[in-house]
Amino acid sequence: MMGKILAGVILVTALVAGAAMYYLQVYYFYENVAATGTDDVQLTSLVSGEAEPVLYDGFEAIDADSSPIRYRACFTTTMSNAMLSETYEIYETAEPLTAPGWFECYDAQAIGLALEEGRALAYLGQRDVSYGVDRVVAITDDGRGFVWHQINRCGVVVFDGQRAPDDCPEPPKGY
C-alpha cells in the first residue's frame, strides 16, 4: 500500500512540475513590447551601415529577459521590397525562429517558406543588438513584416566556447 501512495505522490509531483515548466517556457517569461510608433522597425542602410527607421503600422512584439533570442515582432509596411532591397542590407542567412503558439501573427514555418520561395526578403535590422545576436527583419511581397533575433556567425563561435574570429568584435567579459 505504501508503494502505491509513493508512486501516486511521484506522479502528481511530476505532473505539477511538467505543467509549471510548460507554463514558464511558453507564457511566463514573455512580455508584450510597447510600440514607440517611430523606431520599432529599423533596417541597416547600405550607405551608412546604421540602422534607420522604416514606415510601419500594426506593430506587435514580445520579448523576454531570459534570452537575447526571444524577441519576435509582426507589422505591416507600405514600402516595397524592390525599394527596400536597393536601400537596405539583405540578410543572407535568415532562419526564422519559432514563437509561442499564442503569438498568432508570427509563424516561423510560413516565414521560412516565403523566404525560400522568394515571396519575402530578409534584411539586417540591427547588427549585434546584443553580442553575437542580430535583429533580422523579413518582409513579404504583400507588406507583412516579421522580426526576430538570430545568433550571428561571431556568436556561434563564441557561444560554443571558442575564441572570437579576428574580424569579430571582442566579446564582453564573461563569454
TIRO-2110 file (N, C-alpha, C; in Angstrom, 1 decimal):
// TIRO-2110
0.8, -1.2, 0.0, N, 1, A
0.0, 0.0, 0.0, CA, 1, A
0.9, 1.3, 0.0, C, 1, A
2.0, 1.2, 0.8, N, 2, A
2.8, 2.4, 0.9, CA, 2, A
3.5, 2.7, -0.5, C, 2, A
3.8, 1.6, -1.3, N, 3, A
4.3, 1.8, -2.6, CA, 3, A
3.4, 2.5, -3.6, C, 3, A
2.1, 2.2, -3.5, N, 4, A
1.1, 2.9, -4.3, CA, 4, A
1.0, 4.4, -4.0, C, 4, A
1.0, 4.7, -2.7, N, 5, A
0.9, 6.1, -2.3, CA, 5, A
2.2, 6.8, -2.7, C, 5, A
3.3, 6.2, -2.6, N, 6, A
4.6, 6.9, -3.0, CA, 6, A
4.6, 7.1, -4.5, C, 6, A
4.1, 6.1, -5.3, N, 7, A
4.0, 6.2, -6.7, CA, 7, A
3.1, 7.3, -7.1, C, 7, A
2.0, 7.4, -6.4, N, 8, A
1.0, 8.5, -6.7, CA, 8, A
1.6, 9.9, -6.4, C, 8, A
2.3, 10.0, -5.3, N, 9, A
2.9, 11.3, -5.0, CA, 9, A
4.0, 11.7, -6.0, C, 9, A
4.7, 10.7, -6.5, N, 10, A
5.7, 11.0, -7.5, CA, 10, A
5.0, 11.4, -8.8, C, 10, A
4.0, 10.7, -9.2, N, 11, A
3.2, 11.0, -10.4, CA, 11, A
2.6, 12.4, -10.4, C, 11, A
2.0, 12.8, -9.2, N, 12, A
1.4, 14.1, -9.1, CA, 12, A
2.5, 15.2, -9.1, C, 12, A
3.6, 14.9, -8.4, N, 13, A
4.7, 15.9, -8.4, CA, 13, A
5.3, 16.1, -9.9, C, 13, A
5.4, 15.0, -10.6, N, 14, A
5.9, 15.1, -12.0, CA, 14, A
4.9, 15.9, -12.9, C, 14, A
3.6, 15.6, -12.7, N, 15, A
2.6, 16.4, -13.5, CA, 15, A
2.7, 17.9, -13.2, C, 15, A
2.7, 18.2, -11.9, N, 16, A
2.8, 19.6, -11.5, CA, 16, A
4.1, 20.3, -12.0, C, 16, A
5.2, 19.6, -11.9, N, 17, A
6.5, 20.1, -12.3, CA, 17, A
6.4, 20.3, -13.9, C, 17, A
5.9, 19.3, -14.6, N, 18, A
5.8, 19.4, -16.0, CA, 18, A
4.9, 20.6, -16.5, C, 18, A
3.8, 20.8, -15.8, N, 19, A
2.9, 21.9, -16.1, CA, 19, A
3.5, 23.2, -15.8, C, 19, A
4.2, 23.3, -14.7, N, 20, A
4.9, 24.5, -14.3, CA, 20, A
6.0, 24.9, -15.4, C, 20, A
6.8, 23.9, -15.8, N, 21, A
7.8, 24.1, -16.8, CA, 21, A
7.2, 24.6, -18.1, C, 21, A
6.2, 24.0, -18.5, N, 22, A
5.5, 24.4, -19.8, CA, 22, A
5.0, 25.8, -19.7, C, 22, A
4.3, 26.1, -18.6, N, 23, A
3.8, 27.5, -18.4, CA, 23, A
5.0, 28.5, -18.4, C, 23, A
6.0, 28.2, -17.7, N, 24, A
7.2, 29.1, -17.6, CA, 24, A
7.8, 29.3, -19.0, C, 24, A
8.0, 28.3, -19.7, N, 25, A
8.6, 28.4, -21.1, CA, 25, A
7.7, 29.1, -22.1, C, 25, A
6.5, 28.9, -22.1, N, 26, A
5.6, 29.3, -23.1, CA, 26, A
4.9, 30.7, -22.8, C, 26, A
4.6, 30.9, -21.5, N, 27, A
3.9, 32.1, -21.2, CA, 27, A
4.6, 33.1, -20.2, C, 27, A
5.1, 32.6, -19.1, N, 28, A
5.6, 33.4, -18.0, CA, 28, A
6.7, 34.4, -18.4, C, 28, A
7.7, 34.0, -19.1, N, 29, A
8.8, 34.9, -19.3, CA, 29, A
8.6, 36.0, -20.4, C, 29, A
7.6, 35.8, -21.3, N, 30, A
7.4, 36.7, -22.3, CA, 30, A
6.5, 37.9, -21.8, C, 30, A
6.9, 39.1, -22.4, N, 31, A
6.1, 40.3, -22.1, CA, 31, A
5.8, 41.0, -23.4, C, 31, A
4.7, 41.7, -23.5, N, 32, A
4.4, 42.4, -24.7, CA, 32, A
5.4, 43.6, -24.7, C, 32, A
5.8, 44.0, -25.9, N, 33, A
6.7, 45.1, -26.1, CA, 33, A
5.8, 46.3, -26.5, C, 33, A
5.9, 47.4, -25.8, N, 34, A
5.2, 48.6, -26.1, CA, 34, A
5.8, 49.3, -27.3, C, 34, A
5.0, 49.6, -28.3, N, 35, A
5.5, 50.2, -29.5, CA, 35, A
5.7, 51.7, -29.3, C, 35, A
6.8, 52.2, -29.8, N, 36, A
7.1, 53.7, -29.7, CA, 36, A
6.4, 54.4, -30.8, C, 36, A
6.1, 53.7, -31.9, N, 37, A
5.4, 54.3, -33.0, CA, 37, A
6.3, 55.0, -34.0, C, 37, A
7.6, 55.1, -33.7, N, 38, A
8.5, 55.7, -34.7, CA, 38, A
9.7, 54.9, -35.1, C, 38, A
10.3, 54.1, -34.1, N, 39, A
11.5, 53.4, -34.5, CA, 39, A
11.5, 51.9, -34.0, C, 39, A
10.3, 51.3, -34.0, N, 40, A
10.2, 49.9, -33.6, CA, 40, A
10.8, 49.0, -34.7, C, 40, A
10.7, 49.4, -36.0, N, 41, A
11.2, 48.6, -37.1, CA, 41, A
12.3, 49.5, -37.7, C, 41, A
13.5, 48.9, -37.7, N, 42, A
14.6, 49.5, -38.4, CA, 42, A
15.4, 48.6, -39.3, C, 42, A
16.0, 49.1, -40.3, N, 43, A
16.8, 48.3, -41.3, CA, 43, A
18.1, 49.0, -41.4, C, 43, A
19.2, 48.2, -41.6, N, 44, A
20.5, 48.8, -41.8, CA, 44, A
20.8, 49.3, -43.2, C, 44, A
21.1, 50.5, -43.3, N, 45, A
21.4, 51.2, -44.6, CA, 45, A
22.6, 50.7, -45.3, C, 45, A
22.5, 50.5, -46.6, N, 46, A
23.7, 50.1, -47.4, CA, 46, A
24.7, 51.2, -47.4, C, 46, A
24.3, 52.5, -47.3, N, 47, A
25.2, 53.6, -47.4, CA, 47, A
25.9, 53.9, -46.1, C, 47, A
25.1, 54.0, -45.0, N, 48, A
25.7, 54.5, -43.8, CA, 48, A
26.1, 53.3, -42.9, C, 48, A
25.5, 52.1, -43.1, N, 49, A
25.8, 51.0, -42.2, CA, 49, A
25.1, 51.1, -40.9, C, 49, A
24.2, 52.1, -40.7, N, 50, A
23.5, 52.3, -39.5, CA, 50, A
22.0, 51.9, -39.6, C, 50, A
21.4, 51.5, -38.5, N, 51, A
20.0, 51.1, -38.5, CA, 51, A
19.2, 52.4, -38.6, C, 51, A
18.2, 52.4, -39.5, N, 52, A
17.3, 53.5, -39.8, CA, 52, A
15.8, 53.1, -39.7, C, 52, A
15.0, 53.9, -39.1, N, 53, A
13.6, 53.5, -39.0, CA, 53, A
12.9, 53.5, -40.4, C, 53, A
12.0, 52.6, -40.6, N, 54, A
11.2, 52.5, -41.8, CA, 54, A
9.8, 52.6, -41.5, C, 54, A
8.9, 52.9, -42.5, N, 55, A
7.5, 53.0, -42.3, CA, 55, A
6.9, 51.7, -41.9, C, 55, A
6.0, 51.7, -40.9, N, 56, A
5.3, 50.5, -40.5, CA, 56, A
4.0, 50.9, -39.8, C, 56, A
3.2, 49.9, -39.6, N, 57, A
1.9, 50.0, -39.0, CA, 57, A
1.6, 48.7, -38.3, C, 57, A
0.6, 48.7, -37.4, N, 58, A
0.2, 47.4, -36.8, CA, 58, A
1.2, 46.6, -36.1, C, 58, A
2.1, 47.3, -35.4, N, 59, A
3.3, 46.6, -34.7, CA, 59, A
2.8, 45.9, -33.5, C, 59, A
3.2, 44.6, -33.4, N, 60, A
3.0, 43.8, -32.2, CA, 60, A
4.3, 43.1, -31.9, C, 60, A
4.7, 43.0, -30.7, N, 61, A
6.0, 42.3, -30.3, CA, 61, A
6.0, 41.7, -28.9, C, 61, A
6.8, 40.7, -28.8, N, 62, A
7.0, 40.1, -27.5, CA, 62, A
8.5, 39.9, -27.3, C, 62, A
8.9, 39.9, -26.0, N, 63, A
10.3, 39.7, -25.7, CA, 63, A
10.4, 39.1, -24.3, C, 63, A
11.6, 38.6, -23.9, N, 64, A
11.8, 38.1, -22.6, CA, 64, A
13.3, 38.4, -22.2, C, 64, A
13.5, 38.7, -21.0, N, 65, A
14.8, 39.0, -20.4, CA, 65, A
15.6, 37.7, -20.3, C, 65, A
15.0, 36.6, -20.3, N, 66, A
15.7, 35.3, -20.1, CA, 66, A
16.6, 34.9, -21.2, C, 66, A
16.5, 35.4, -22.4, N, 67, A
17.3, 35.1, -23.5, CA, 67, A
17.4, 36.2, -24.6, C, 67, A
18.5, 36.4, -25.2, N, 68, A
18.6, 37.5, -26.2, CA, 68, A
17.9, 37.1, -27.5, C, 68, A
17.5, 35.9, -27.7, N, 69, A
16.9, 35.5, -29.0, CA, 69, A
15.4, 35.2, -28.8, C, 69, A
14.7, 35.7, -27.8, N, 70, A
13.3, 35.5, -27.7, CA, 70, A
12.4, 36.6, -28.3, C, 70, A
13.0, 37.6, -28.8, N, 71, A
12.3, 38.7, -29.4, CA, 71, A
11.6, 38.3, -30.7, C, 71, A
10.3, 38.6, -30.8, N, 72, A
9.5, 38.3, -32.0, CA, 72, A
8.6, 39.5, -32.3, C, 72, A
8.4, 39.9, -33.5, N, 73, A
7.5, 41.0, -33.8, CA, 73, A
6.8, 40.8, -35.2, C, 73, A
5.7, 41.5, -35.3, N, 74, A
5.0, 41.5, -36.6, CA, 74, A
4.5, 42.9, -36.9, C, 74, A
4.4, 43.3, -38.1, N, 75, A
4.0, 44.6, -38.5, CA, 75, A
3.6, 44.6, -40.0, C, 75, A
3.1, 45.7, -40.5, N, 76, A
2.9, 45.8, -41.9, CA, 76, A
3.6, 47.1, -42.4, C, 76, A
3.9, 47.1, -43.7, N, 77, A
4.5, 48.3, -44.3, CA, 77, A
4.0, 48.5, -45.7, C, 77, A
4.1, 49.7, -46.1, N, 78, A
3.7, 50.1, -47.5, CA, 78, A
4.9, 50.1, -48.4, C, 78, A
6.1, 49.9, -47.8, N, 79, A
7.3, 50.0, -48.6, CA, 79, A
7.5, 48.7, -49.3, C, 79, A
7.9, 48.8, -50.6, N, 80, A
8.1, 47.6, -51.4, CA, 80, A
9.5, 47.0, -51.3, C, 80, A
9.6, 45.7, -51.5, N, 81, A
10.9, 45.0, -51.4, CA, 81, A
11.8, 45.5, -52.5, C, 81, A
11.2, 45.9, -53.6, N, 82, A
12.1, 46.5, -54.7, CA, 82, A
12.9, 47.7, -54.2, C, 82, A
12.2, 48.6, -53.5, N, 83, A
12.8, 49.8, -53.0, CA, 83, A
13.7, 49.4, -51.8, C, 83, A
13.2, 48.6, -50.9, N, 84, A
13.9, 48.3, -49.7, CA, 84, A
15.3, 47.6, -50.0, C, 84, A
15.2, 46.7, -51.0, N, 85, A
16.4, 45.9, -51.3, CA, 85, A
17.5, 46.8, -51.9, C, 85, A
17.2, 47.9, -52.5, N, 86, A
18.2, 48.8, -53.1, CA, 86, A
18.7, 49.8, -52.0, C, 86, A
18.1, 49.8, -50.9, N, 87, A
18.4, 50.8, -49.8, CA, 87, A
19.0, 50.2, -48.6, C, 87, A
18.6, 48.9, -48.3, N, 88, A
19.0, 48.3, -47.0, CA, 88, A
19.7, 47.0, -47.2, C, 88, A
20.5, 46.6, -46.2, N, 89, A
21.3, 45.4, -46.3, CA, 89, A
20.5, 44.1, -46.2, C, 89, A
20.7, 43.2, -47.2, N, 90, A
20.0, 41.9, -47.2, CA, 90, A
20.7, 41.0, -46.2, C, 90, A
19.9, 40.2, -45.5, N, 91, A
20.4, 39.2, -44.5, CA, 91, A
20.4, 37.8, -45.2, C, 91, A
21.5, 37.3, -45.6, N, 92, A
21.5, 36.1, -46.4, CA, 92, A
21.2, 34.8, -45.7, C, 92, A
21.5, 34.8, -44.4, N, 93, A
21.4, 33.5, -43.6, CA, 93, A
20.2, 33.5, -42.7, C, 93, A
19.1, 34.2, -43.1, N, 94, A
17.9, 34.3, -42.2, CA, 94, A
17.3, 32.9, -42.0, C, 94, A
17.1, 32.6, -40.7, N, 95, A
16.4, 31.4, -40.4, CA, 95, A
15.4, 31.8, -39.2, C, 95, A
14.1, 32.0, -39.6, N, 96, A
13.1, 32.4, -38.6, CA, 96, A
13.1, 31.4, -37.4, C, 96, A
13.1, 31.9, -36.2, N, 97, A
12.9, 31.1, -35.0, CA, 97, A
11.5, 31.1, -34.6, C, 97, A
11.1, 29.9, -34.0, N, 98, A
9.7, 29.8, -33.7, CA, 98, A
9.3, 30.7, -32.5, C, 98, A
8.0, 31.0, -32.4, N, 99, A
7.4, 31.8, -31.4, CA, 99, A
6.4, 30.9, -30.6, C, 99, A
6.0, 31.4, -29.4, N, 100, A
4.9, 30.6, -28.8, CA, 100, A
3.7, 30.6, -29.6, C, 100, A
2.9, 29.6, -29.5, N, 101, A
1.7, 29.4, -30.3, CA, 101, A
0.7, 30.5, -30.1, C, 101, A
0.6, 31.1, -28.9, N, 102, A
-0.3, 32.2, -28.6, CA, 102, A
0.0, 33.5, -29.3, C, 102, A
1.2, 33.6, -29.8, N, 103, A
1.6, 34.9, -30.5, CA, 103, A
1.3, 34.6, -32.0, C, 103, A
0.0, 34.8, -32.3, N, 104, A
-0.6, 34.3, -33.6, CA, 104, A
-0.1, 34.9, -34.8, C, 104, A
0.4, 36.1, -34.8, N, 105, A
0.7, 36.8, -36.0, CA, 105, A
2.1, 36.3, -36.6, C, 105, A
2.8, 35.5, -35.8, N, 106, A
4.1, 35.1, -36.2, CA, 106, A
4.2, 33.6, -36.4, C, 106, A
4.5, 33.1, -37.6, N, 107, A
4.6, 31.7, -37.9, CA, 107, A
5.9, 31.5, -38.6, C, 107, A
6.9, 30.9, -37.9, N, 108, A
8.2, 30.7, -38.4, CA, 108, A
8.3, 29.9, -39.6, C, 108, A
7.5, 28.8, -39.7, N, 109, A
7.5, 27.9, -40.9, CA, 109, A
7.0, 28.7, -42.1, C, 109, A
5.9, 29.4, -42.0, N, 110, A
5.4, 30.2, -43.1, CA, 110, A
6.4, 31.3, -43.6, C, 110, A
7.0, 31.9, -42.6, N, 111, A
8.0, 32.9, -42.9, CA, 111, A
9.2, 32.3, -43.7, C, 111, A
9.7, 31.2, -43.1, N, 112, A
10.8, 30.4, -43.8, CA, 112, A
10.4, 30.0, -45.2, C, 112, A
9.2, 29.5, -45.4, N, 113, A
8.8, 29.1, -46.7, CA, 113, A
8.7, 30.3, -47.7, C, 113, A
8.2, 31.4, -47.2, N, 114, A
8.1, 32.6, -48.0, CA, 114, A
9.5, 33.1, -48.4, C, 114, A
10.5, 33.0, -47.5, N, 115, A
11.9, 33.3, -47.8, CA, 115, A
12.5, 32.4, -48.9, C, 115, A
12.2, 31.1, -48.7, N, 116, A
12.7, 30.1, -49.7, CA, 116, A
12.1, 30.3, -51.0, C, 116, A
10.9, 30.6, -51.1, N, 117, A
10.2, 30.7, -52.4, CA, 117, A
10.3, 32.1, -53.0, C, 117, A
11.0, 33.0, -52.3, N, 118, A
11.2, 34.3, -52.9, CA, 118, A
10.0, 35.3, -52.7, C, 118, A
9.1, 34.9, -51.9, N, 119, A
7.9, 35.8, -51.6, CA, 119, A
8.2, 36.8, -50.5, C, 119, A
9.4, 36.6, -49.9, N, 120, A
9.8, 37.5, -48.8, CA, 120, A
11.3, 37.7, -48.9, C, 120, A
11.8, 38.8, -48.4, N, 121, A
13.2, 39.1, -48.4, CA, 121, A
13.6, 39.4, -46.9, C, 121, A
14.7, 39.0, -46.5, N, 122, A
15.2, 39.3, -45.1, CA, 122, A
16.3, 40.3, -45.2, C, 122, A
16.2, 41.2, -44.2, N, 123, A
17.1, 42.4, -44.1, CA, 123, A
17.7, 42.4, -42.7, C, 123, A
18.9, 43.0, -42.6, N, 124, A
19.5, 43.2, -41.3, CA, 124, A
18.8, 44.3, -40.7, C, 124, A
18.2, 44.1, -39.6, N, 125, A
17.6, 45.2, -38.8, CA, 125, A
18.7, 45.9, -38.0, C, 125, A
19.4, 45.2, -37.2, N, 126, A
20.5, 45.8, -36.4, CA, 126, A
21.5, 44.7, -36.1, C, 126, A
22.8, 44.9, -36.4, N, 127, A
23.8, 44.0, -36.1, CA, 127, A
24.2, 44.1, -34.6, C, 127, A
24.4, 43.0, -34.0, N, 128, A
24.8, 42.9, -32.6, CA, 128, A
23.9, 43.7, -31.7, C, 128, A
22.6, 43.4, -31.8, N, 129, A
21.6, 44.0, -30.9, CA, 129, A
22.0, 43.6, -29.4, C, 129, A
22.6, 42.5, -29.3, N, 130, A
23.3, 42.1, -28.1, CA, 130, A
24.5, 41.3, -28.6, C, 130, A
25.6, 41.1, -27.9, N, 131, A
26.7, 40.5, -28.5, CA, 131, A
26.4, 39.1, -29.2, C, 131, A
26.8, 39.0, -30.5, N, 132, A
26.6, 37.8, -31.2, CA, 132, A
25.2, 37.5, -31.7, C, 132, A
24.3, 38.5, -31.6, N, 133, A
22.9, 38.3, -31.9, CA, 133, A
22.5, 39.5, -32.8, C, 133, A
21.9, 39.2, -34.0, N, 134, A
21.4, 40.2, -34.9, CA, 134, A
19.9, 40.2, -34.9, C, 134, A
19.4, 41.4, -35.1, N, 135, A
17.9, 41.6, -35.3, CA, 135, A
17.7, 41.4, -36.8, C, 135, A
16.8, 40.5, -37.2, N, 136, A
16.5, 40.2, -38.6, CA, 136, A
15.1, 40.6, -38.9, C, 136, A
14.9, 41.2, -40.0, N, 137, A
13.5, 41.7, -40.4, CA, 137, A
13.2, 41.0, -41.8, C, 137, A
12.1, 40.3, -41.9, N, 138, A
11.7, 39.7, -43.2, CA, 138, A
10.4, 40.4, -43.6, C, 138, A
10.3, 40.8, -44.9, N, 139, A
9.1, 41.5, -45.4, CA, 139, A
8.6, 40.7, -46.6, C, 139, A
7.4, 40.4, -46.6, N, 140, A
6.8, 39.7, -47.7, CA, 140, A
6.3, 40.6, -48.8, C, 140, A
6.1, 40.1, -50.0, N, 141, A
5.6, 40.9, -51.1, CA, 141, A
4.4, 41.7, -50.8, C, 141, A
3.5, 41.2, -50.0, N, 142, A
2.2, 41.9, -49.7, CA, 142, A
2.4, 42.8, -48.5, C, 142, A
3.6, 43.1, -48.0, N, 143, A
3.8, 44.1, -47.0, CA, 143, A
3.7, 43.6, -45.5, C, 143, A
3.6, 42.3, -45.3, N, 144, A
3.6, 41.8, -43.9, CA, 144, A
5.1, 41.7, -43.5, C, 144, A
5.4, 42.1, -42.3, N, 145, A
6.8, 42.1, -41.8, CA, 145, A
6.9, 41.3, -40.5, C, 145, A
8.1, 40.7, -40.3, N, 146, A
8.3, 39.8, -39.2, CA, 146, A
9.8, 40.1, -38.7, C, 146, A
9.9, 40.1, -37.4, N, 147, A
11.2, 40.4, -36.8, CA, 147, A
11.6, 39.3, -35.8, C, 147, A
12.8, 38.9, -35.8, N, 148, A
13.3, 38.0, -34.7, CA, 148, A
14.8, 38.3, -34.5, C, 148, A
15.3, 37.7, -33.4, N, 149, A
16.8, 37.8, -33.1, CA, 149, A
17.4, 36.5, -33.5, C, 149, A
18.5, 36.6, -34.2, N, 150, A
19.2, 35.4, -34.6, CA, 150, A
20.7, 35.4, -34.3, C, 150, A
21.3, 34.3, -33.8, N, 151, A
22.7, 34.3, -33.5, CA, 151, A
23.5, 34.4, -34.8, C, 151, A
24.4, 35.4, -34.8, N, 152, A
25.3, 35.6, -36.0, CA, 152, A
26.5, 34.7, -35.9, C, 152, A
27.3, 34.7, -37.0, N, 153, A
28.5, 33.8, -37.0, CA, 153, A
29.5, 34.0, -35.9, C, 153, A
29.7, 35.3, -35.5, N, 154, A
30.6, 35.5, -34.3, CA, 154, A
30.0, 34.9, -33.1, C, 154, A
28.7, 35.0, -32.9, N, 155, A
28.1, 34.5, -31.7, CA, 155, A
28.1, 33.0, -31.7, C, 155, A
28.0, 32.3, -32.8, N, 156, A
28.0, 30.9, -32.9, CA, 156, A
29.4, 30.4, -32.4, C, 156, A
30.4, 31.0, -32.8, N, 157, A
31.8, 30.6, -32.4, CA, 157, A
32.0, 30.9, -30.9, C, 157, A
31.7, 32.1, -30.5, N, 158, A
32.0, 32.5, -29.1, CA, 158, A
31.1, 31.7, -28.1, C, 158, A
29.8, 31.5, -28.4, N, 159, A
28.9, 30.8, -27.5, CA, 159, A
29.2, 29.3, -27.5, C, 159, A
30.0, 28.8, -28.5, N, 160, A
30.5, 27.4, -28.4, CA, 160, A
31.8, 27.3, -27.6, C, 160, A
32.2, 28.4, -27.0, N, 161, A
33.4, 28.4, -26.1, CA, 161, A
34.7, 28.6, -26.8, C, 161, A
34.7, 29.0, -28.1, N, 162, A
35.9, 29.2, -28.8, CA, 162, A
36.2, 30.7, -28.8, C, 162, A
37.5, 31.0, -29.2, N, 163, A
37.9, 32.4, -29.3, CA, 163, A
37.3, 33.1, -30.5, C, 163, A
36.9, 34.3, -30.4, N, 164, A
36.3, 35.1, -31.4, CA, 164, A
37.2, 35.2, -32.6, C, 164, A
36.7, 35.0, -33.9, N, 165, A
37.5, 35.2, -35.1, CA, 165, A
38.0, 36.7, -35.1, C, 165, A
39.1, 36.9, -35.8, N, 166, A
39.8, 38.2, -35.8, CA, 166, A
38.9, 39.3, -36.3, C, 166, A
37.9, 39.0, -37.3, N, 167, A
37.1, 40.1, -37.8, CA, 167, A
35.8, 40.3, -37.0, C, 167, A
35.7, 39.6, -35.9, N, 168, A
34.5, 39.8, -35.0, CA, 168, A
34.9, 40.8, -33.9, C, 168, A
33.9, 41.5, -33.3, N, 169, A
34.1, 42.4, -32.2, CA, 169, A
34.6, 41.5, -31.0, C, 169, A
35.3, 42.1, -30.1, N, 170, A
35.7, 41.5, -28.9, CA, 170, A
34.5, 41.2, -28.0, C, 170, A
34.3, 39.9, -27.6, N, 171, A
33.2, 39.6, -26.7, CA, 171, A
33.3, 40.3, -25.3, C, 171, A
32.2, 40.6, -24.7, N, 172, A
32.2, 41.2, -23.4, CA, 172, A
32.8, 40.2, -22.4, C, 172, A
33.3, 40.7, -21.3, N, 173, A
33.8, 39.8, -20.3, CA, 173, A
32.7, 38.8, -19.8, C, 173, A
33.1, 37.6, -19.6, N, 174, A
32.2, 36.5, -19.2, CA, 174, A
31.8, 35.6, -20.3, C, 174, A
32.2, 35.8, -21.6, N, 175, A
32.0, 34.9, -22.7, CA, 175, A
33.1, 34.1, -22.9, C, 175, A
END
